[in-house]
Amino acid sequence: MPKIKTLKSAYKRFKKTSSGLFKRKQNNLRHLLTKKDSSYKRNLGKKVIVSKHDNKRIKLLVPYM
């Protein structure tokens, strides 16, 4: 069987944790930042764990990660 190609855009967006889950960056931190509270922006900088339903999809996109 041939190898499965990795989707490069997904490979750049997600990182795998030691427990096998994927983490991602949050949105809403690109523009229109003046109206957003500083504590809100600070919390957006943290990474979040992908939901377990989307975790299966990402495993298909990035099979060798």
C-alpha positions as a Markdown table, in Angstrom:
| # | Residue | x | y | z |
|---|---|---|---|---|
| 1 | Met | 0.0 | 0.0 | 0.0 |
| 2 | Pro | 1.2 | 3.5 | -0.7 |
| 3 | Lys | 1.9 | 6.0 | 2.0 |
| 4 | Ile | -0.8 | 8.5 | 3.0 |
| 5 | Lys | 0.1 | 12.1 | 2.2 |
| 6 | Thr | 0.1 | 14.6 | 5.1 |
| 7 | Leu | -2.0 | 17.7 | 4.7 |
| 8 | Lys | 0.6 | 20.4 | 5.2 |
| 9 | Ser | -1.8 | 23.1 | 6.4 |
| 10 | Ala | -3.0 | 20.8 | 9.2 |
| 11 | Tyr | 0.5 | 19.8 | 10.0 |
| 12 | Lys | 1.4 | 23.5 | 10.6 |
| 13 | Arg | -1.7 | 24.3 | 12.6 |
| 14 | Phe | -1.7 | 21.4 | 15.2 |
| 15 | Lys | 0.8 | 19.9 | 17.6 |
| 16 | Lys | 0.4 | 16.6 | 19.3 |
| 17 | Thr | 0.6 | 16.3 | 23.1 |
| 18 | Ser | 2.3 | 13.5 | 24.9 |
| 19 | Ser | -1.1 | 11.9 | 25.7 |
| 20 | Gly | -2.0 | 11.7 | 22.0 |
| 21 | Leu | -4.4 | 14.7 | 21.8 |
| 22 | Phe | -3.9 | 17.7 | 19.5 |
| 23 | Lys | -3.6 | 21.3 | 20.6 |
| 24 | Arg | -4.4 | 24.4 | 18.5 |
| 25 | Lys | -4.2 | 28.1 | 18.7 |
| 26 | Gln | -7.3 | 30.2 | 19.3 |
| 27 | Asn | -8.8 | 32.7 | 17.0 |
| 28 | Asn | -9.8 | 36.4 | 17.5 |
| 29 | Leu | -6.3 | 37.7 | 18.0 |
| 30 | Arg | -5.5 | 39.2 | 14.6 |
| 31 | His | -7.2 | 42.5 | 14.3 |
| 32 | Leu | -9.7 | 44.8 | 16.0 |
| 33 | Leu | -7.7 | 44.4 | 19.3 |
| 34 | Thr | -8.3 | 47.8 | 20.7 |
| 35 | Lys | -11.9 | 47.0 | 21.8 |
| 36 | Lys | -10.9 | 43.7 | 23.4 |
| 37 | Asp | -10.0 | 43.5 | 27.1 |
| 38 | Ser | -6.4 | 42.8 | 27.9 |
| 39 | Ser | -7.2 | 39.8 | 30.1 |
| 40 | Tyr | -9.3 | 38.4 | 27.2 |
| 41 | Lys | -6.4 | 38.8 | 24.8 |
| 42 | Arg | -4.0 | 37.3 | 27.2 |
| 43 | Asn | -6.2 | 34.2 | 27.5 |
| 44 | Leu | -6.5 | 33.9 | 23.8 |
| 45 | Gly | -2.7 | 33.4 | 23.6 |
| 46 | Lys | -3.0 | 30.1 | 25.3 |
| 47 | Lys | -3.3 | 26.9 | 23.4 |
| 48 | Val | -6.4 | 24.7 | 23.7 |
| 49 | Ile | -7.1 | 21.0 | 23.3 |
| 50 | Val | -9.0 | 20.0 | 20.2 |
| 51 | Ser | -12.4 | 18.4 | 20.9 |
| 52 | Lys | -12.5 | 14.6 | 20.9 |
| 53 | His | -14.8 | 14.6 | 17.8 |
| 54 | Asp | -12.4 | 16.6 | 15.8 |
| 55 | Asn | -9.4 | 14.6 | 17.1 |
| 56 | Lys | -10.4 | 11.7 | 14.8 |
| 57 | Arg | -10.5 | 14.0 | 11.8 |
| 58 | Ile | -7.1 | 15.5 | 12.5 |
| 59 | Lys | -5.6 | 12.0 | 12.8 |
| 60 | Leu | -6.7 | 11.3 | 9.2 |
| 61 | Leu | -5.2 | 14.6 | 8.0 |
| 62 | Val | -1.9 | 14.2 | 9.8 |
| 63 | Pro | -1.3 | 10.4 | 9.9 |
| 64 | Tyr | 2.4 | 10.4 | 10.7 |
| 65 | Met | 2.5 | 13.1 | 13.4 |
